């Protein structure tokens, strides 16, 4: 893993946990100039889109994990009412991921987000569950959206 650790030991949140997670799942990532870890996933027929994620580990006394996900899929602003209805229907069955729509001109973009306070520390096992669960949940959401008439 690149980090020698007991996977169940609670440790302060650190970038080394993210690095170990990337190695475990064999993800290739890029670093942005503001220290964000960027993950890109190629086109999926099931989800009918490409997915990207930005992961930030905020270390220290107020440590938290911040993850944003988005796709290359765009929607027309005239589809806003039906899009909100589909998102609400999805949330009737699934609480996560948190979904936000943003209008930019005549287009609507959607993104997903997760912010977790980890100031008390976290084990690698839990860190893995949180991040992997978020990626799985967002992928399931995009599959759901691809099957809707929006």
MDTraj code that builds the backbone (N, CA, C; nanometers):
import mdtraj as md
import numpy as np

residues = "UNK UNK UNK UNK UNK UNK UNK UNK UNK UNK UNK UNK UNK UNK UNK UNK UNK UNK UNK UNK UNK UNK UNK UNK UNK UNK UNK UNK UNK UNK UNK UNK UNK UNK UNK UNK UNK UNK UNK UNK UNK UNK UNK UNK UNK UNK UNK UNK UNK UNK UNK UNK UNK UNK UNK UNK UNK UNK UNK UNK UNK UNK UNK UNK UNK UNK UNK UNK UNK UNK UNK UNK UNK UNK UNK UNK UNK UNK UNK UNK UNK UNK UNK UNK UNK UNK UNK UNK UNK UNK UNK UNK UNK UNK UNK UNK UNK UNK UNK UNK UNK UNK UNK UNK UNK UNK UNK UNK UNK UNK UNK UNK UNK UNK UNK UNK UNK UNK UNK UNK UNK UNK UNK UNK UNK UNK UNK UNK UNK UNK UNK UNK UNK UNK UNK UNK UNK UNK UNK UNK UNK UNK UNK UNK UNK UNK UNK UNK UNK UNK".split()
xyz = np.array([
    [0.0811, -0.1206, 0.0000],
    [0.0000, 0.0000, 0.0000],
    [0.0851, 0.1265, 0.0000],
    [0.2082, 0.1161, 0.0270],
    [0.2888, 0.2364, 0.0345],
    [0.2850, 0.2977, 0.1742],
    [0.1897, 0.2557, 0.2569],
    [0.1798, 0.3055, 0.3936],
    [0.1642, 0.1829, 0.4822],
    [0.2532, 0.1692, 0.5804],
    [0.2465, 0.0555, 0.6700],
    [0.1528, 0.0915, 0.7846],
    [0.0363, 0.0279, 0.7880],
    [-0.0609, 0.0643, 0.8910],
    [-0.1513, -0.0528, 0.9233],
    [-0.2043, -0.0478, 1.0429],
    [-0.3108, -0.1387, 1.0820],
    [-0.4388, -0.0763, 1.0268],
    [-0.5067, -0.1466, 0.9381],
    [-0.6224, -0.0885, 0.8689],
    [-0.7374, -0.0526, 0.9617],
    [-0.7383, -0.1078, 1.0830],
    [-0.8467, -0.0778, 1.1767],
    [-0.8072, 0.0224, 1.2849],
    [-0.6811, 0.0641, 1.2853],
    [-0.6355, 0.1621, 1.3839],
    [-0.6864, 0.3011, 1.3463],
    [-0.7431, 0.3705, 1.4436],
    [-0.7905, 0.5072, 1.4202],
    [-0.6701, 0.6007, 1.4268],
    [-0.6516, 0.6762, 1.3180],
    [-0.5376, 0.7682, 1.3060],
    [-0.5899, 0.9042, 1.2610],
    [-0.5109, 1.0095, 1.2791],
    [-0.5531, 1.1401, 1.2275],
    [-0.5669, 1.1348, 1.0749],
    [-0.6645, 1.2055, 1.0234],
    [-0.6826, 1.2125, 0.8786],
    [-0.5582, 1.2742, 0.8160],
    [-0.5082, 1.2102, 0.7107],
    [-0.3894, 1.2619, 0.6429],
    [-0.3930, 1.2236, 0.4955],
    [-0.3129, 1.2921, 0.4195],
    [-0.3018, 1.2642, 0.2763],
    [-0.2520, 1.1212, 0.2526],
    [-0.1744, 1.0665, 0.3472],
    [-0.1238, 0.9300, 0.3294],
    [-0.2375, 0.8280, 0.3243],
    [-0.3486, 0.8545, 0.3925],
    [-0.4650, 0.7655, 0.3828],
    [-0.5216, 0.7674, 0.2415],
    [-0.5320, 0.8853, 0.1835],
    [-0.5808, 0.8964, 0.0460],
    [-0.4848, 0.8273, -0.0502],
    [-0.3559, 0.8482, -0.0310],
    [-0.2571, 0.7831, -0.1178],
    [-0.2681, 0.6312, -0.1086],
    [-0.2850, 0.5781, 0.0132],
    [-0.3004, 0.4334, 0.0320],
    [-0.4281, 0.3831, -0.0346],
    [-0.5348, 0.4616, -0.0269],
    [-0.6616, 0.4248, -0.0910],
    [-0.6452, 0.4189, -0.2430],
    [-0.5766, 0.5170, -0.2991],
    [-0.5522, 0.5189, -0.4438],
    [-0.4732, 0.3957, -0.4870],
    [-0.3722, 0.3590, -0.4090],
    [-0.2911, 0.2410, -0.4404],
    [-0.3759, 0.1143, -0.4298],
    [-0.4531, 0.1017, -0.3226],
    [-0.5359, -0.0181, -0.3024],
    [-0.6281, -0.0429, -0.4211],
    [-0.6876, 0.0628, -0.4727],
    [-0.7846, 0.0476, -0.5814],
    [-0.7224, 0.0663, -0.7198],
    [-0.5916, 0.0859, -0.7219],
    [-0.5172, 0.1022, -0.8473],
    [-0.5722, 0.2160, -0.9325],
    [-0.6079, 0.3259, -0.8651],
    [-0.6564, 0.4449, -0.9352],
    [-0.5385, 0.5343, -0.9701],
    [-0.5405, 0.5851, -1.0897],
    [-0.4442, 0.6877, -1.1294],
    [-0.5109, 0.8216, -1.1064],
    [-0.4375, 0.9114, -1.0474],
    [-0.4955, 1.0424, -1.0184],
    [-0.4005, 1.1517, -1.0632],
    [-0.4546, 1.2711, -1.0687],
    [-0.3747, 1.3896, -1.0972],
    [-0.3862, 1.4822, -0.9769],
    [-0.2842, 1.5621, -0.9561],
    [-0.2860, 1.6627, -0.8508],
    [-0.3078, 1.7987, -0.9146],
    [-0.4025, 1.8736, -0.8619],
    [-0.4220, 2.0098, -0.9102],
    [-0.3279, 2.1023, -0.8329],
    [-0.3166, 2.2247, -0.8791],
    [-0.2270, 2.3207, -0.8139],
    [-0.2710, 2.3533, -0.6709],
    [-0.3997, 2.3329, -0.6396],
    [-0.4477, 2.3601, -0.5033],
    [-0.4579, 2.2320, -0.4193],
    [-0.3805, 2.1289, -0.4574],
    [-0.3668, 2.0036, -0.3826],
    [-0.4913, 1.9152, -0.3830],
    [-0.5750, 1.9309, -0.4821],
    [-0.6891, 1.8410, -0.4974],
    [-0.6435, 1.7175, -0.5743],
    [-0.6970, 1.6049, -0.5352],
    [-0.6732, 1.4806, -0.6077],
    [-0.7864, 1.4674, -0.7090],
    [-0.7522, 1.4540, -0.8351],
    [-0.8529, 1.4454, -0.9410],
    [-0.8538, 1.3055, -1.0004],
    [-0.9723, 1.2433, -0.9998],
    [-0.9911, 1.1110, -1.0588],
    [-1.0830, 1.1238, -1.1788],
    [-1.0486, 1.0571, -1.2873],
    [-1.1328, 1.0577, -1.4071],
    [-1.1626, 0.9142, -1.4478],
    [-1.2887, 0.8896, -1.4800],
    [-1.3308, 0.7581, -1.5270],
    [-1.3881, 0.7731, -1.6672],
    [-1.3443, 0.6882, -1.7568],
    [-1.3859, 0.6980, -1.8964],
    [-1.5337, 0.6634, -1.9130],
    [-1.5822, 0.6833, -2.0331],
    [-1.7234, 0.6644, -2.0657],
    [-1.7729, 0.5267, -2.0224],
    [-1.8887, 0.5259, -1.9607],
    [-1.9562, 0.4030, -1.9203],
    [-2.0889, 0.3955, -1.9941],
    [-2.1116, 0.2855, -2.0633],
    [-2.2407, 0.2687, -2.1316],
    [-2.3548, 0.2645, -2.0316],
    [-2.3339, 0.1994, -1.9180],
    [-2.4403, 0.1886, -1.8175],
    [-2.4847, 0.3256, -1.7676],
    [-2.3888, 0.4121, -1.7399],
    [-2.4206, 0.5454, -1.6877],
    [-2.4364, 0.6478, -1.7993],
    [-2.3953, 0.6134, -1.9193],
    [-2.4017, 0.7008, -2.0370],
    [-2.3296, 0.8335, -2.0135],
    [-2.2132, 0.8267, -1.9493],
    [-2.1350, 0.9481, -1.9258],
    [-1.9951, 0.9115, -1.8777],
    [-1.9108, 1.0130, -1.8727],
    [-1.7808, 1.0037, -1.8081],
    [-1.7950, 1.0686, -1.6708],
    [-1.7212, 1.0193, -1.5737],
    [-1.7303, 1.0733, -1.4379],
    [-1.5947, 1.1251, -1.3918],
    [-1.5991, 1.2328, -1.3149],
    [-1.4781, 1.2900, -1.2561],
    [-1.5050, 1.3233, -1.1102],
    [-1.3988, 1.3156, -1.0315],
    [-1.4090, 1.3433, -0.8885],
    [-1.2923, 1.4295, -0.8439],
    [-1.3204, 1.5165, -0.7499],
    [-1.2186, 1.5970, -0.6835],
    [-1.2227, 1.5590, -0.5355],
    [-1.1080, 1.5165, -0.4830],
    [-1.0999, 1.4724, -0.3435],
    [-0.9992, 1.5611, -0.2706],
    [-1.0427, 1.6154, -0.1578],
    [-0.9539, 1.6995, -0.0772],
    [-0.9536, 1.6470, 0.0657],
    [-0.8340, 1.6270, 0.1179],
    [-0.8150, 1.5887, 0.2573],
    [-0.7683, 1.7135, 0.3317],
    [-0.8514, 1.7602, 0.4232],
    [-0.8159, 1.8761, 0.5065],
    [-0.7640, 1.8218, 0.6396],
    [-0.6349, 1.8347, 0.6621],
    [-0.5715, 1.7804, 0.7822],
    [-0.5791, 1.8794, 0.8980],
    [-0.5483, 1.8303, 1.0163],
    [-0.5390, 1.9177, 1.1328],
    [-0.6514, 1.8967, 1.2319],
    [-0.6637, 1.9919, 1.3235],
    [-0.7617, 1.9826, 1.4316],
    [-0.9049, 1.9737, 1.3800],
    [-0.9350, 2.0441, 1.2727],
    [-1.0694, 2.0427, 1.2133],
    [-1.0713, 1.9584, 1.0861],
    [-1.0094, 1.8419, 1.0897],
    [-0.9918, 1.7579, 0.9709],
    [-1.1255, 1.7144, 0.9115],
    [-1.1331, 1.7223, 0.7792],
    [-1.2494, 1.6682, 0.7099],
    [-1.2127, 1.6272, 0.5685],
    [-1.2965, 1.5405, 0.5155],
    [-1.2827, 1.4897, 0.3797],
    [-1.3891, 1.5562, 0.2948],
    [-1.3496, 1.6077, 0.1808],
    [-1.4423, 1.6756, 0.0904],
    [-1.4292, 1.6130, -0.0484],
    [-1.5412, 1.5650, -0.1020],
    [-1.5401, 1.5000, -0.2333],
    [-1.6500, 1.5605, -0.3194],
    [-1.6162, 1.5917, -0.4428],
    [-1.7133, 1.6401, -0.5410],
    [-1.7054, 1.5499, -0.6627],
    [-1.8198, 1.5196, -0.7201],
    [-1.8237, 1.4380, -0.8407],
    [-1.9128, 1.5030, -0.9445],
    [-1.8790, 1.4843, -1.0698],
    [-1.9603, 1.5390, -1.1779],
    [-1.9403, 1.4548, -1.3026],
    [-2.0270, 1.4764, -1.3992],
    [-2.0172, 1.4024, -1.5251],
    [-2.0105, 1.5010, -1.6409],
    [-1.9902, 1.4462, -1.7583],
    [-1.9893, 1.5300, -1.8783],
    [-2.1304, 1.5488, -1.9341],
    [-2.2294, 1.4915, -1.8671],
    [-2.3678, 1.5007, -1.9135],
    [-2.4252, 1.6383, -1.8805],
    [-2.4888, 1.6989, -1.9786],
    [-2.5517, 1.8304, -1.9611],
    [-2.7012, 1.8170, -1.9893],
    [-2.7774, 1.9037, -1.9272],
    [-2.9222, 1.9046, -1.9459],
    [-2.9657, 2.0443, -1.9869],
    [-3.0792, 2.0521, -2.0563],
    [-3.1330, 2.1827, -2.0971],
    [-3.2007, 2.2490, -1.9771],
    [-3.1913, 2.3808, -1.9703],
    [-3.2540, 2.4525, -1.8582],
    [-3.4054, 2.4322, -1.8572],
    [-3.4646, 2.4065, -1.9735],
    [-3.6091, 2.3812, -1.9795],
    [-3.6460, 2.2476, -1.9144],
    [-3.5464, 2.1616, -1.8919],
    [-3.5706, 2.0318, -1.8278],
    [-3.5626, 2.0383, -1.6753],
    [-3.5415, 2.1575, -1.6210],
    [-3.5228, 2.1716, -1.4764],
    [-3.6359, 2.1076, -1.3946],
    [-3.7649, 2.1355, -1.4243],
    [-3.8716, 2.0750, -1.3431],
    [-3.8687, 1.9216, -1.3452],
    [-3.8524, 1.8626, -1.4624],
    [-3.8511, 1.7161, -1.4685],
    [-3.7236, 1.6597, -1.4059],
    [-3.6139, 1.7313, -1.4173],
    [-3.4892, 1.6876, -1.3560],
    [-3.5010, 1.6881, -1.2034],
    [-3.5592, 1.7937, -1.1477],
    [-3.5806, 1.7992, -1.0027],
    [-3.6732, 1.6871, -0.9566],
    [-3.7741, 1.6571, -1.0360],
    [-3.8660, 1.5486, -1.0019],
    [-3.7926, 1.4142, -0.9981],
    [-3.7076, 1.3901, -1.0967],
    [-3.6314, 1.2651, -1.1021],
    [-3.5352, 1.2552, -0.9831],
    [-3.4688, 1.3650, -0.9496],
    [-3.3771, 1.3656, -0.8349],
    [-3.4545, 1.3383, -0.7062],
    [-3.5710, 1.4002, -0.6899],
    [-3.6526, 1.3767, -0.5707],
    [-3.6995, 1.2322, -0.5629],
    [-3.7381, 1.1746, -0.6763],
    [-3.7783, 1.0334, -0.6783],
    [-3.6615, 0.9444, -0.6365],
    [-3.5438, 0.9765, -0.6853],
    [-3.4250, 0.8993, -0.6480],
    [-3.4015, 0.9081, -0.4973],
    [-3.4149, 1.0292, -0.4432],
    [-3.3916, 1.0483, -0.2998],
    [-3.5022, 0.9888, -0.2133],
    [-3.6155, 0.9540, -0.2720],
    [-3.7172, 0.8811, -0.1961],
    [-3.6662, 0.7426, -0.1569],
    [-3.5781, 0.6863, -0.2394],
    [-3.5244, 0.5526, -0.2134],
    [-3.3818, 0.5532, -0.1598],
    [-3.3050, 0.6540, -0.1975],
    [-3.1631, 0.6589, -0.1602],
    [-3.1293, 0.7962, -0.1038],
    [-3.0662, 0.7964, 0.0109],
    [-3.0302, 0.9242, 0.0732],
    [-2.9087, 0.9874, 0.0068],
    [-2.8140, 0.9053, -0.0351],
    [-2.6888, 0.9552, -0.0913],
    [-2.6776, 0.9168, -0.2373],
    [-2.6108, 0.9914, -0.3175],
    [-2.5297, 1.1074, -0.2845],
    [-2.6125, 1.2357, -0.2784],
    [-2.5570, 1.3362, -0.2145],
    [-2.6148, 1.4696, -0.2188],
    [-2.5963, 1.5205, -0.3616],
    [-2.7029, 1.5702, -0.4213],
    [-2.6993, 1.6129, -0.5615],
    [-2.7353, 1.7599, -0.5698],
    [-2.6596, 1.8320, -0.6495],
    [-2.6848, 1.9747, -0.6686],
    [-2.6922, 2.0017, -0.8181],
    [-2.7894, 2.0853, -0.8564],
    [-2.7940, 2.1280, -0.9964],
    [-2.7551, 2.2748, -1.0036],
    [-2.6845, 2.3080, -1.1104],
    [-2.6402, 2.4455, -1.1315],
    [-2.6729, 2.4848, -1.2748],
    [-2.7418, 2.5966, -1.2878],
    [-2.7726, 2.6461, -1.4225],
    [-2.6609, 2.7372, -1.4691],
    [-2.6172, 2.7135, -1.5908],
    [-2.5162, 2.7978, -1.6542],
    [-2.5683, 2.8307, -1.7933],
    [-2.6263, 2.9498, -1.8031],
    [-2.6894, 2.9863, -1.9299],
    [-2.8117, 2.9002, -1.9538],
    [-2.8160, 2.8349, -2.0690],
    [-2.9305, 2.7489, -2.1017],
    [-2.9024, 2.6021, -2.0708],
    [-2.7971, 2.5757, -1.9956],
    [-2.7583, 2.4394, -1.9613],
    [-2.7640, 2.4183, -1.8108],
    [-2.7890, 2.2947, -1.7731],
    [-2.7862, 2.2555, -1.6327],
    [-2.6771, 2.1504, -1.6151],
    [-2.5934, 2.1723, -1.5174],
    [-2.4931, 2.0736, -1.4777],
    [-2.5339, 2.0185, -1.3420],
    [-2.5022, 1.8935, -1.3183],
    [-2.5281, 1.8338, -1.1876],
    [-2.3964, 1.7900, -1.1271],
    [-2.3865, 1.8040, -0.9960],
    [-2.2718, 1.7461, -0.9278],
    [-2.3168, 1.6812, -0.7981],
    [-2.2330, 1.5942, -0.7489],
    [-2.2598, 1.5220, -0.6252],
    [-2.1524, 1.5630, -0.5248],
    [-2.1856, 1.5544, -0.3977],
    [-2.0864, 1.5955, -0.2984],
    [-2.0980, 1.5156, -0.1697],
    [-1.9865, 1.5154, -0.0983],
    [-1.9764, 1.4501, 0.0313],
    [-1.8761, 1.5288, 0.1146],
    [-1.9154, 1.5667, 0.2339],
    [-1.8258, 1.6319, 0.3289],
    [-1.8404, 1.5584, 0.4615],
    [-1.7285, 1.5079, 0.5130],
    [-1.7319, 1.4286, 0.6355],
    [-1.6316, 1.4847, 0.7360],
    [-1.6800, 1.5169, 0.8551],
    [-1.5941, 1.5622, 0.9648],
    [-1.5190, 1.4402, 1.0186],
    [-1.3881, 1.4414, 1.0035],
    [-1.3057, 1.3313, 1.0530],
    [-1.2040, 1.3819, 1.1556],
    [-1.2438, 1.4859, 1.2283],
    [-1.1536, 1.5455, 1.3273],
    [-1.1209, 1.4495, 1.4419],
    [-1.2050, 1.3497, 1.4651],
    [-1.1793, 1.2512, 1.5706],
    [-1.0863, 1.1399, 1.5231],
    [-1.0483, 1.1439, 1.3960],
    [-0.9639, 1.0397, 1.3387],
    [-1.0470, 0.9405, 1.2602],
    [-0.9779, 0.8508, 1.1912],
    [-1.0464, 0.7542, 1.1066],
    [-0.9533, 0.6356, 1.0825],
    [-1.0104, 0.5177, 1.0735],
    [-0.9308, 0.4011, 1.0349],
    [-0.9252, 0.3950, 0.8828],
    [-0.8259, 0.3254, 0.8303],
    [-0.8187, 0.3098, 0.6855],
    [-0.9418, 0.2357, 0.6344],
    [-0.9881, 0.1371, 0.7103],
    [-1.1057, 0.0596, 0.6696],
    [-1.2271, 0.1502, 0.6525],
    [-1.2502, 0.2389, 0.7487],
    [-1.3636, 0.3311, 0.7383],
    [-1.3414, 0.4320, 0.6260],
    [-1.2199, 0.4850, 0.6141],
    [-1.1874, 0.5794, 0.5065],
    [-1.2169, 0.5157, 0.3705],
    [-1.1755, 0.3912, 0.3539],
    [-1.2010, 0.3160, 0.2305],
    [-1.3512, 0.3004, 0.2073],
    [-1.4246, 0.2644, 0.3113],
    [-1.5703, 0.2485, 0.2989],
    [-1.6373, 0.3795, 0.2587],
    [-1.5951, 0.4897, 0.3180],
    [-1.6553, 0.6203, 0.2881],
    [-1.6314, 0.6582, 0.1425],
    [-1.5049, 0.6558, 0.1004],
    [-1.4730, 0.6982, -0.0365],
    [-1.5269, 0.6015, -0.1410],
    [-1.5061, 0.4727, -0.1200],
    [-1.5549, 0.3743, -0.2172],
    [-1.7070, 0.3759, -0.2239],
    [-1.7708, 0.3919, -0.1085],
    [-1.9168, 0.4004, -0.1055],
    [-1.9678, 0.5207, -0.1822],
    [-1.9006, 0.6341, -0.1677],
    [-1.9414, 0.7542, -0.2408],
    [-1.9294, 0.7325, -0.3913],
    [-1.8185, 0.6767, -0.4363],
    [-1.8021, 0.6502, -0.5796],
    [-1.9084, 0.5529, -0.6298],
    [-1.9348, 0.4472, -0.5532],
    [-2.0380, 0.3502, -0.5921],
    [-2.1761, 0.4148, -0.5976],
    [-2.2080, 0.4959, -0.4972],
    [-2.3395, 0.5604, -0.4926],
    [-2.3588, 0.6592, -0.6063],
    [-2.2557, 0.7355, -0.6382],
    [-2.2705, 0.8311, -0.7481],
    [-2.2828, 0.7582, -0.8812],
    [-2.2086, 0.6504, -0.8983],
    [-2.2194, 0.5721, -1.0220],
    [-2.3620, 0.5176, -1.0361],
    [-2.4171, 0.4657, -0.9277],
    [-2.5557, 0.4156, -0.9303],
    [-2.6539, 0.5267, -0.9649],
    [-2.6291, 0.6464, -0.9120],
    [-2.7157, 0.7594, -0.9441],
    [-2.7123, 0.7897, -1.0934],
    [-2.5934, 0.7933, -1.1536],
    [-2.5837, 0.8243, -1.2966],
    [-2.6461, 0.7142, -1.3824],
    [-2.6390, 0.5899, -1.3371],
    [-2.7093, 0.4820, -1.4084],
    [-2.8594, 0.5086, -1.4025],
    [-2.9087, 0.5443, -1.2847],
    [-3.0508, 0.5750, -1.2675],
    [-3.0929, 0.6892, -1.3602],
    [-3.0163, 0.7975, -1.3624],
    [-3.0484, 0.9136, -1.4465],
    [-3.0510, 0.8746, -1.5940],
    [-2.9581, 0.7887, -1.6344],
    [-2.9501, 0.7515, -1.7764],
    [-3.0745, 0.6764, -1.8230],
    [-3.1474, 0.6170, -1.7297],
    [-3.2670, 0.5397, -1.7648],
    [-3.3953, 0.6217, -1.7559],
    [-3.3821, 0.7494, -1.7169],
    [-3.4994, 0.8358, -1.7036],
    [-3.5195, 0.9177, -1.8302],
    [-3.6395, 0.9651, -1.8475],
    [-3.6722, 1.0468, -1.9651],
    [-3.6505, 1.1942, -1.9316],
    [-3.5244, 1.2313, -1.9194],
    [-3.4895, 1.3708, -1.8882],
    [-3.3922, 1.4192, -1.9932],
])
top = md.Topology()
chain = top.add_chain()
for i, resn in enumerate(residues, 1):
    res = top.add_residue(resn, chain, resSeq=i)
    for name in ("N", "CA", "C"):
        top.add_atom(name, md.element.get_by_symbol(name[0]), res)
traj = md.Trajectory(xyz[None], top)
